[in-house]
Structure formats: structure tokens, C-alpha cells
């Protein structure tokens, strides 16, 4: 991987890899002393999820969640040709890291439940996995844009909650990754 990536012809220096998800790699990048997240779409197989046009889905999902009122990073740029998006960097710890460090606070769960009160009436689920949420100054942000039509089995109470504390499911995930 180059130490720089472009978005619509503008160069961004890669600072570090933030993570790899089902649909892409997210990098912390810098340009003119400003930090951003650059997501590079990938086409690696995913056995449990079907994708259509990933870059189009990113934009559509962002617009859907923004209209619902979910707290998200700002989407600044879309580079369709290179399948890259540039979004605001929310500096903070992920819920995943806070769980590992025993630093979870009830206010984070309350904020997530408040998000659900907006999502469910809009027939929408998000990916409730704790790596998709960052806390900055005790404010919770959903940093992924993925969303889907609502299904009970994938709502927070039936699926996501299993990963928002040191449950057997969470600990198994940690064990498999380290």
C-alpha cells in the first residue's frame, strides 16, 4: 500500500490503518494538517453478507442515517472511480476498546438506545458491533454508514447487546482476533 492515497485527485498521507470491515479498509489520513478517515472499498468475499454497489451504498446509507438524525461523521468526498470516501475523523475510543479497558459508562448505552428510538420507527437497523461506535467527550457517534431495513433478529436488543459488555460472545470474538 502506498503511503498516500488520492480522493478525486487530492492527495492524503496515510497515518495508520484504523480497521478493516466487511466492505473496506479505513485509514486515518492527513492533508494540510487536517485529519480525516479515508475508506477504501474492497471486494474481498464475505460469507455472511451480500453486497451490491458498495460505494453507492455508502452514500445512500449516509443520507438515510443523516435524515433519521443519527450522529455520524460528516461525509466530505466520494471518489467513485477509485471507490474511496473521505469522512470526518472522530477522535476517541471505540466502544470495543472501552469494554476491553473496563471504561464503559451507562451514558453510552443510553445514547445507543436513544439512537434506536430514531432508527426503529424509520424501519432501519445499523451495525451495532462496538467497533462501529466512537466516544468523543462522552458523546457517542456511529462511525460506520452501514444500515439495513429493520429486522427483529438484527436489532440492538436481539443481536447488538451481545457485544456491548464482556459477554461470552464478546470474549469469544476477542479470543478469535488475538
RANORBEL-V943575 format. One record per helix or strand of 2 or more residues. SS is the DSSP state (alpha for helix, beta for strand). FROM is the first residue (numbers start at 1). LEN is the number of residues. Records with the same first field share a line. If there is no record, write none. Layout:
BEGIN
SS: FROM-LEN / FROM-LEN
END
This chain:
BEGIN
beta: 4-4 / 10-11 / 24-8 / 34-8 / 75-5 / 84-5 / 93-2 / 124-3 / 133-4 / 139-4 / 147-3
alpha: 54-15 / 95-6 / 106-17 / 130-3 / 152-3 / 160-4 / 168-10
END
